[in-house]
Amino acid sequence: MSNETHEEEKNRLKYFPVTMFATTMGLGGFTIMYQKAAEVLGFPHIIGNSLLYIVTAIFLTIVGFYLIKFMSYPDEVKKEWNHPIRINFFAAMSISMLILAIVHKPEFHATAQFFWTAGTIIHFFLTLNTIRFWINHNQELTHSNPAWFIPIVGNVLVPVGGVGFASTGLLMYFFAVGVFFWIVLFAILFNRIIFHHQLPAKFMPTLFIFIAPPSIAFIAYFKMFGHYDDAFALILYNLALFFTILVAFMYKNFIKIKFFISWWAFTFPLTAMTIATTLMYAKTKDVILMYLSYGMVAVSTLVIAIVTYQTIIHMFKHEVCIDE
């Protein structure tokens, strides 16, 4: 390896972004989607079982690279930690662990409990740290974007995998925090999007994140209490459905966007909504929800395939892990 090539590889490690953890969020949601599709829609179990090992390996690989970056370039990690936008993506690490807990729970209970416990503790800390950061630093309105949902509203994911690992009282703490800040942040972000400058192109995919909070909150509410047809559950599901229809209606806003790693923001919300719809169909046996479930599995698979392909292509072009 020439000195020039070696130096280039070092620079790519230096700029290895914390946003890479969004890939395991998306692929983890994709895995759960196929596990649920096998259970309810008759899809082959081998798809979800294979994805379980793939997403776990990818997550551990990303953790490994980021740890090396932390040891080799601590100042770069510190810059991301203090960045008004990138700080939100540190929670993608803990959310990935919570997702892996859900992925492993049916077959590997002890592994699931490890991921859930570690992910919950880290996410608890990151939630408090993010809010402290917002309070202690003046936030520019232009810095606000739907990625703000990740560290705060990610709390609603804790109960999804936590049933059987913790008491309902503890799970309700995280659920309450997530739902409360979903409402607060939604008001702030909707104000920013409508009355101020448009989101930069690289953040347009984050609009899909609007789908995630009500989708996951619906799943969490069902997991804790078994209710899917009371007023609160139906409000959550139908809000998720509305935002899904909205981003589909706005498809022209997304089809010409240049590739950024933020494209992975398309993936997890779509899979979360697909899982919520499949769960709703499993309980209601509504034929419309059945067709919607199959359709959303197909759309989510297509989007994941496109984003994965583009990520690999741009990695080989050395357009990922660069100084932005």
N, C-alpha and C positions, 0 to 999 in steps of 0.2 A: 504494500500500500504506500503510495507516494505521500510525501509530507503535506502536499496540498489537499489530497483526498482525506487524509487523517484529520487535518484541521477543519475541513468542511463537516466531517462527521461529529467532531467535538462541538462545532457551532450548532449543529442540529440538535444535539443533546442539550445544549445551553438554552435553546429556545423551545424545548419540548413543553407544550402548553398544558396547564392543568385542565383545560377544556377537553383534553383527550378522554377524560373520564366520562364525558357525555356519550362516547361510543359504547361503553359497557352499560350505561343506563338504557340506551336504545336496544342493544342486543339482548340485555337481560329481560326487558319487556317483551321482546320478540320471542324469547324462550318460553316465558310464562304464557304468552298468547297461544303458542302451539301445544303446550301442556294442557291448557284449558280446551283448546279445539279438539284434542284427542279425547278428552273426557266427555265433551258435550256434543261435538259435531262429527265424530267418527274419523278424525284424521289419524294417520299412523302414529303410534307412540314413539317410534324411532326418531322422528324429527325433533321433538322436544328433548328426548333423552340425549341425542347427539349434541344439540345446541347447549345443553347444560355444561358439558365438558369444554366446549369451544369458548363460551363466554367466560367461564371460570379461568381458563388459561389466558385469555386476552386481558382480563382484569389483573391477574397476577403479573403479567408482563408489563402492563402500564404502570402498576405500582412499583415494579422493579426499576424501570427507567426513571420514574420520578424520584425515587429514593437516591439513585445515582446522581441525578441532577441536583438534588438537595445537598448531597455530600460534596459534589464538585463545584456547583455554582450557587451557594446559599444566597448570594445577593439577588440573583434572578428570581429565586423562589420568594424572597422577601418582597421584591417588586410586585409580583403577582398577588401576594398576600395583602399588600397595601393598595392595590389597584381598585378603583371604585366599581369596575365591572367584573374583572376576573376573580375578585374575592368570592363572588357568588358561586363560582364553579368548583371551589374546594368541597362544597357540599355534595357535588356529583360523586365524589369518592365514597362518602358515607351512604348516600342513596344507592349507589351500586352495590354496596355490602348488604343493605336491606333487601334489595332486589334479589341478590344471590341467596339470601336466606329463604326467600319465597321459592326460588328455583329449586333449592336442595331439599326443602322440607318434606316433600312426598317420599323421597327415597333415602335421604341422608340426614336424619333428624339432628344428630350431634353437630354436624357441619353447619346445618341451618342455624342452630342455636348459637354457635360461635359467631357466625356472620351477623346475626340479628343483634346480639349483645354488643359486639364491637361497633357495629354500625349505629346503633341507638346512642351509645355513649358519645361517640365522635359527633354525631349529628346534634345531640343536645348541646355540646360545647360550641359547635359551629353556629348554631342558631343564636346563642347568646353573644358570641363574638361578632356576628354580622350586625345585629341590632346595636351593639355597643359601637361598632364602626360607624354606623349611620348617625348615631347620636353625637359622637365625638368629632365627626368631620362634616363640614358643610357639603351637602350633596347637590350637584348640579342637576337640573331637571333633564338635561340632555344625556346624563349618565343613566337615567332610569330606562329600563327595558324589561320585557317579561322574564328575563333570566333572574330577576330579583325574586321570583317565586321559588327558585330552587332551594335555597337554604332555609326558608321559613315555611313555605307550604309543604316542603318535603316531610314535615312532621306527620302529615296524615298517612304517610306510607308506613310509619312505625306500627300501627295497629294491624295492618294487613298481614304481616308476617308474624306479629307478636302474640296472636291468640295461641294459648298453650304455653307460652314462654313467660308471660307476665300477667298480672291481675288486670281486670277491666278498668279499675280505677287508674292505674298507671297508663294504660293505653289511651284512656279518655283524656289524660293530660295532654298528650301529644296531638290527639285529634282536635281538641279545643284550640290549642295554639295554632295549628295549621289552618283550621277553618276561619278563625278570627282574622289572622293576617292575610288570608286569601282575600277576604272582603276589603280590608284596608288597602292592600297593595293594588287590588284591581281598580279601586277608585282613583288612586294616584296615577297608575299607568294609563288608564283610559283617558284621563284628563290630559296627560302628556301626548298621547297619540292623536287625539282629536284637536286640541287647541294649540299645539306647539309644532316644532319641526318634525317632519317625518323621520321614522327610524332609518338609520343608515342601512344600506343594502345587506351588509353582512349580518345584521340583526333581524332582518325580515323573517327568517325561519323561526325565530323565537316566538312569533305570534302564535305558533302551534301550542306553545306552553299554556295558553289560556284553556286548552282542552283538558289538561292534566288534573288540576285541583278538583273540579267537581267529579271527574271520573274516578280518581283514587279515593276521594271522600265517600263516594257511593259504595265502592268495594269495601272500604274500611268499616263503614257503618253496618253493612250486611255481615261482615265477618264477626263484628262484636256482638250484634244483637239479632241477626237473622232476619231483619226486616228489609224487604225490597219493594213493598207496595204501599207503605204509609206515605204521608204527605212529604216528609223531609227527604226520604229516599228518592221519591219521584221528582222532587225539585232538583236534587243533585244530578240525577241521571239526565233529565231533560235540559238542564243548563249545559252539561257536557255535550249533549246531542246538538244543541244550538250552536256552540262554538265550533263543533266539527263541520256543520253545514256552512257556517260563516267562512271558515278558511277554505272550504271547497269552493264556495261562491267567489272567493278572491283569488282563484288559482292563477290568474294572469300576473299577480304580484310576485309569484314565486318561480315561474317557469324559466325566466331569463336571468336569474341571479347567478353571479359568478360563484364558483365553489369556494366555500369556507368550511372550516371544521364545524362551524355553527349549524351546518346542514343537519347534523345529528339531532338538532332540536325538533326536526320533523318527526323523528322516529318514536321516542318514548310516549309522547302524548297520544299518537295514533294507536299504538299497541295497548295503552291503558284504556282507551275508549273501546277498542275491540274486545278486550277482556270484560269490561263492564257490560257491553251489549250481549256477549255470549253468556255471561252470568244471568242477565235479565231474561234471555231466551230460555235458559235451563229451568228457570222458575216459572215463567208464564206460558211457555210453549206457544207463544204468539208467532204465527207464520211470517209476519213482516220482520220481526226481530231475527228470525232464522235466516232470511235472505240478507238482512243487514249484516248479520254476523259473518256469513260466508263472504259477502262483498268486502267487508272491512279487513278480513284476513287476507284477501287477495290484494287489496290496495296497500296494506301495511307491508306485505311481503315484497311488492313491487318497489315501494319507496325504500325499504331497507336494502334491497338489491342494488338500486341506483346509487344510494348514498355510499354503500360499501365499495362499489366499483369505483366511484369517483374518488373516494378516499385513497384507495390503493393506487389508482392512476396518478394522483397528485403527490403521493408519497414518492413514487418512482421518479417523478419530475422534480423532486426536491422543492415542492411548493407547500409542504407542510413542515412544521417545526422551523420556521424562519422568523427573523426579527420583524415584528409588525409595527 
